[in-house]
Amino acid sequence: SIDGMRAGNSRNVPYGITKGGIITLTRLAAVHHGRENVRVNSIAPGHLHTTFVGNIPQESRERRRKIAPLGTEGNAWDIAWAAVFLGSDESRWISGVVLPVDAGLFAGSPLSMYDNLNEV
């Protein structure tokens, strides 16, 4: 998830550390195996509506949507299509990247998220 991409973004330190480790693993594996024509990338999902968060209050879901620059909440298909792209020949020159699929969350600063919360 995007929690591993920005320091201080996670309230759960072990989770953020684990995500940071996956990012480093992605980059190291891409460098190490590039000459073997192996591409290694990862996807950093933003706020997704899944069964895992299906029981959160509607107010919390609305807040998750509002802080995203695109104003939406993703689903599993958004991640699946990103994976299809990264696994396709269309991404043949992409390796060692972490692709945020997050409605623009990572592009903005944490302060800009608060501005979005004030919009109605």
Buried (B, 14 or more C-beta within 10 A) or exposed (E): BBBBBBEEBBEEEEEBEBBBEBBEEBBEBBEEEEEEEEBBBBBBBBBBBEEEEEEEEEEEBEBBBBBBBEEBBBEEEBBEEBBEBBEEEEBEEEBBBBBBBBBBBBEBEEEEBEEBEEEE
